[in-house]
Amino acid sequence: MRGLLPPNPEMQTIAVIWLMVFLGGYIAIYLLADLIIDALENLSQSFAISPIVLGLLVLGIDVEESIVSLVAAVDGLPYLSLGQLIGNTVIAIAIAFGVPALFLRIEVDQLPRFYYAELVIAGIVVLVSMVLTSYLIVFGLLAIALFVIHLRHTFHIQREFRSAVRSPERFELTPNLEREKCTGEKSEGRARFVIKLLLALLAVFVSGEVLVVSAEELVVLTGLSETFFGLVIMAAVTNVEEFWLIVKAVQKGQTALGVSAQVGKIIWNTTLIFGLCSLFLFQFTFEMIMLTSSIIFVFALVVLVVNLTQNRSSRATGIGYLLILLIFLAINSLGFLIG
């Protein structure tokens, strides 16, 4: 096994510099993640949005990890791009669902079963694409089609929710001038939230590019496998806010919001982002470690679906998630040591 640092002292210095750049990009994404979530939450308060829809389509948009995978795909790094999506899902499940279950009793309001079926189907599409790598673009198109169906179903849920809560009389008691003032203030508030959100997204994009560029340099300088880096390291460092999102949602009695956010994130990554990355990459060379990781990835999705349909998470469930993560890390670490 090659050492993690190059033997040349000058190259070691360069590697340390790139490591610091990498860590700087990670810290920036970590700090910006909460800002993006807060901006989205504040923006959505002005609308009658179902908690499920809010979680799936707003908090479930995985900006920082999407940018990392997409930029890696554009740069022609298939194992970093797709490996990050696979590893991120396994790690996110363990962090977001496994760790909180160790010390919190989580009562889960079931999502519509459509989303559970979608999770499994998306996982199978990713798994098969790791075998038939020459047809990656076909599986990418299938994943994007699945995401389109996901959007249509979610918008249907939102329409039903809005119809149920709509109250045309709620403005009747407000005088016209007062109503205009409230509307103006609300519009200004929305504009501020949108500007803040766009600036944060731009900053995350830049940070994602920094992460990928520094990752490429570290792969070359340290001898790290691109596959190992994508499956384990990159996936781990982009999973910071999931744990606290679930914990805060449970503490505030908004479990459906937290759970749907995590489910939405997985669907977002394994359908739309996987599909787009596949279109950029077109195809790649088969690697056994990618297939093995994908099998664990699908197994983790199945366990998650079974757990969510039981309406609760226990300490045993949390231990199970963490065991899956340990197996995933052990297999990838072994592959790195052998390579």
C-alpha positions in Angstrom: 0.0 0.0 0.0 1.3 3.4 -0.9 1.7 5.9 1.9 -0.9 8.6 2.4 1.8 11.2 2.0 4.3 11.3 -0.9 8.0 10.7 0.1 9.2 14.0 -1.4 9.1 16.7 1.3 8.1 19.3 -1.3 5.2 17.1 -2.5 4.2 16.5 1.1 3.9 20.3 1.6 1.7 20.6 -1.5 -0.4 17.7 -0.3 -0.9 19.4 3.1 -1.9 22.6 1.3 -4.5 20.8 -0.8 -5.7 19.1 2.3 -6.3 22.4 3.9 -8.1 23.7 0.8 -10.3 20.6 0.9 -11.1 21.1 4.6 -11.8 24.8 3.9 -14.3 23.8 1.2 -15.9 21.3 3.6 -16.2 23.9 6.4 -17.8 26.4 4.0 -20.4 23.8 2.9 -21.0 22.9 6.5 -21.6 26.5 7.5 -23.8 27.3 4.4 -26.0 24.2 4.8 -27.9 25.7 7.8 -28.3 29.0 6.0 -29.8 27.4 3.0 -32.2 25.3 5.1 -33.3 28.4 7.2 -33.8 30.4 4.0 -36.0 27.7 2.5 -38.0 27.3 5.7 -38.6 31.1 6.0 -39.5 31.3 2.3 -42.0 28.5 2.6 -43.8 29.9 5.7 -45.7 32.3 3.4 -47.4 29.4 1.6 -49.7 26.6 2.6 -47.2 23.7 1.9 -47.7 20.2 3.2 -44.9 19.1 5.7 -44.3 16.1 3.5 -43.9 18.3 0.4 -41.8 20.7 2.3 -39.5 17.9 3.3 -39.4 16.1 0.0 -39.0 19.1 -2.4 -37.5 21.8 -0.3 -35.3 20.4 2.6 -34.8 17.3 0.4 -32.9 19.2 -2.2 -29.3 18.1 -1.6 -27.4 21.1 -2.9 -23.9 20.6 -1.7 -23.6 16.9 -2.4 -25.4 17.3 -5.8 -22.8 19.9 -6.8 -19.9 17.6 -5.7 -21.2 14.7 -7.8 -22.1 16.8 -10.8 -18.8 18.7 -10.9 -17.0 15.4 -10.6 -19.0 13.9 -13.5 -18.3 16.9 -15.7 -14.6 16.5 -14.8 -14.7 12.9 -15.9 -14.4 11.2 -12.5 -17.1 8.4 -12.5 -16.0 6.7 -9.3 -15.9 9.9 -7.4 -19.2 11.1 -8.8 -21.3 7.9 -8.5 -19.3 6.6 -5.5 -20.2 9.8 -3.6 -23.9 9.2 -4.3 -23.8 5.6 -3.2 -21.6 6.2 -0.1 -23.5 9.3 0.8 -26.8 7.4 0.9 -25.5 4.7 3.2 -23.8 7.2 5.5 -26.8 9.5 5.5 -29.1 6.6 6.5 -26.8 5.7 9.4 -26.4 9.3 10.6 -29.9 10.6 10.1 -31.9 7.5 11.1 -29.4 5.3 13.0 -27.7 7.6 15.5 -30.9 9.4 16.7 -32.6 6.1 17.2 -29.9 5.2 19.8 -31.2 7.8 22.3 -34.5 9.0 20.9 -37.8 7.2 20.6 -38.9 8.2 17.2 -42.6 7.8 16.2 -42.7 7.9 12.4 -45.8 9.1 10.5 -45.9 7.0 7.4 -45.2 8.6 4.1 -47.4 7.6 1.1 -46.2 4.1 0.1 -45.4 5.4 -3.3 -42.2 6.9 -1.9 -41.1 3.7 -0.3 -41.5 1.9 -3.6 -39.6 4.6 -5.4 -36.7 4.3 -3.0 -36.3 0.6 -3.8 -36.8 1.0 -7.5 -34.2 3.8 -7.6 -31.8 1.6 -5.7 -32.2 -1.3 -8.1 -31.6 1.0 -11.1 -28.3 2.2 -9.5 -27.3 -1.4 -8.7 -27.9 -2.8 -12.2 -26.1 0.2 -13.7 -23.0 -0.9 -11.7 -23.1 -4.2 -13.6 -24.1 -3.0 -17.1 -21.7 0.0 -17.0 -21.7 0.3 -20.8 -25.4 1.2 -20.7 -25.0 3.8 -17.9 -26.8 6.5 -20.0 -29.9 4.2 -20.3 -30.1 3.8 -16.5 -29.6 7.6 -16.2 -32.6 8.3 -18.4 -34.7 5.7 -16.4 -33.7 7.5 -13.1 -34.6 10.9 -14.5 -38.0 9.5 -15.6 -38.5 8.2 -12.1 -37.8 11.6 -10.7 -40.4 13.2 -13.1 -43.0 10.7 -11.8 -41.9 11.6 -8.3 -42.6 15.3 -9.0 -46.0 14.7 -10.4 -47.0 12.6 -7.4 -45.7 15.1 -4.9 -47.5 18.0 -6.6 -50.7 16.0 -6.5 -50.3 15.6 -2.7 -49.7 19.4 -2.4 -52.8 20.2 -4.4 -54.9 18.0 -2.1 -53.3 19.5 1.0 -53.9 23.1 -0.2 -57.5 22.3 -1.1 -58.0 20.9 2.4 -56.6 23.9 4.3 -57.6 26.8 2.0 -59.8 29.3 3.7 -61.0 32.1 1.4 -62.5 34.1 4.3 -59.3 34.6 6.3 -58.6 38.0 4.7 -62.1 39.3 5.0 -61.7 40.8 8.4 -58.6 42.8 7.4 -59.1 46.4 6.1 -57.9 47.0 2.6 -55.1 49.4 3.6 -53.9 47.0 6.3 -54.1 44.1 3.9 -52.0 45.9 1.3 -49.4 46.8 4.0 -49.2 43.1 5.1 -48.9 42.0 1.5 -46.1 44.4 0.8 -44.1 43.5 3.8 -44.6 39.8 3.0 -43.3 40.4 -0.6 -40.3 42.2 0.7 -39.6 39.4 3.1 -39.8 36.8 0.3 -37.4 38.8 -1.9 -34.9 38.9 0.9 -35.2 35.2 1.4 -34.8 34.5 -2.3 -31.7 36.7 -2.5 -30.1 35.1 0.5 -30.9 31.6 -0.8 -29.4 32.4 -4.3 -26.2 33.8 -2.7 -25.9 30.8 -0.5 -26.4 28.4 -3.4 -23.7 30.3 -5.4 -21.3 30.0 -2.4 -22.0 26.3 -2.1 -21.3 25.8 -5.8 -17.9 27.5 -5.5 -17.2 25.4 -2.4 -18.2 22.2 -4.2 -15.8 23.0 -7.0 -13.0 23.6 -4.4 -13.8 20.2 -2.8 -13.6 18.3 -6.1 -10.5 20.1 -7.4 -8.7 19.5 -4.1 -9.9 15.9 -4.0 -8.4 15.3 -7.5 -5.1 16.7 -6.3 -5.2 14.6 -3.1 -5.9 11.4 -5.2 -2.8 12.1 -7.3 -0.5 13.2 -4.5 -1.4 10.7 -1.8 -2.2 7.6 -3.9 -5.7 7.4 -2.6 -8.1 5.4 -4.7 -10.6 7.7 -6.5 -13.2 5.0 -5.7 -12.4 4.9 -2.0 -12.3 8.7 -1.8 -15.8 9.0 -3.5 -17.4 6.1 -1.6 -16.1 6.9 1.9 -14.3 10.2 2.4 -16.3 12.5 0.1 -19.6 10.9 1.1 -18.8 11.3 4.8 -17.7 15.0 4.8 -20.8 16.1 2.9 -23.1 14.6 5.5 -23.2 17.1 8.3 -26.6 18.5 8.8 -28.7 15.3 8.5 -28.3 14.2 12.1 -29.4 17.5 13.6 -32.2 17.9 11.2 -33.8 14.7 12.4 -33.1 15.4 16.0 -34.6 18.9 15.9 -37.6 17.6 14.0 -38.3 15.0 16.6 -37.8 17.4 19.5 -40.2 19.9 17.9 -42.8 17.2 17.1 -42.3 17.5 13.4 -41.0 14.0 12.6 -42.8 13.9 9.3 -40.9 16.9 8.1 -37.5 15.5 9.2 -38.2 12.0 7.8 -39.6 13.3 4.5 -36.5 15.6 4.1 -34.2 12.6 4.4 -36.3 10.4 2.1 -36.5 13.3 -0.4 -32.7 13.7 -0.2 -32.2 10.0 -1.1 -34.7 10.2 -3.9 -33.1 13.4 -5.2 -29.6 11.9 -5.3 -30.6 8.4 -6.6 -32.9 9.7 -9.4 -32.2 13.2 -10.7 -28.6 13.6 -9.7 -27.6 10.0 -10.6 -29.4 10.5 -13.9 -27.6 13.8 -14.7 -24.2 12.4 -13.7 -24.9 9.3 -15.9 -25.6 11.6 -18.9 -22.3 13.4 -18.4 -20.3 10.2 -17.9 -22.1 8.1 -20.5 -20.3 5.0 -19.4 -17.4 3.8 -17.2 -15.3 0.7 -16.5 -16.7 -1.9 -14.2 -15.2 -2.2 -10.7 -16.1 -4.8 -8.2 -15.9 -2.4 -5.2 -18.6 -0.2 -6.8 -20.9 -3.3 -7.3 -20.3 -4.5 -3.7 -21.0 -1.0 -2.4 -24.2 -0.8 -4.4 -25.4 -4.1 -3.0 -25.0 -2.7 0.5 -26.6 0.5 -0.6 -29.8 -1.3 -1.8 -29.9 -3.4 1.4 -29.7 -0.2 3.5 -32.6 1.2 1.4 -34.7 -1.9 2.0 -34.0 -1.9 5.7 -35.0 1.8 5.8 -38.3 1.1 4.0 -39.1 -1.7 6.4 -38.3 0.4 9.4 -40.4 3.4 8.2 -43.4 1.2 7.5 -43.3 0.1 11.1 -44.0 3.7 12.3 -41.2 3.7 14.9 -37.5 3.4 15.4 -35.9 1.7 18.3 -32.4 1.4 19.7 -32.1 -2.0 17.9 -32.9 -0.3 14.7 -30.2 2.3 15.2 -27.7 -0.4 15.9 -28.7 -2.2 12.7 -28.2 0.9 10.6 -24.7 1.5 12.2 -23.8 -2.1 11.5 -24.6 -1.7 7.9 -22.4 1.4 7.9 -19.5 -0.4 9.5 -19.7 -3.2 7.0 -19.8 -0.7 4.2 -16.7 1.1 5.6 -14.9 -2.1 6.3 -15.3 -3.4 2.8 -14.3 -0.1 1.2 -11.3 0.2 3.6 -10.2 -3.4 2.7 -10.5 -2.6 -1.0 -8.3 0.5 -0.5 -5.7 -1.5 1.5 -5.6 -4.2 -1.1 -5.4 -1.7 -3.9 
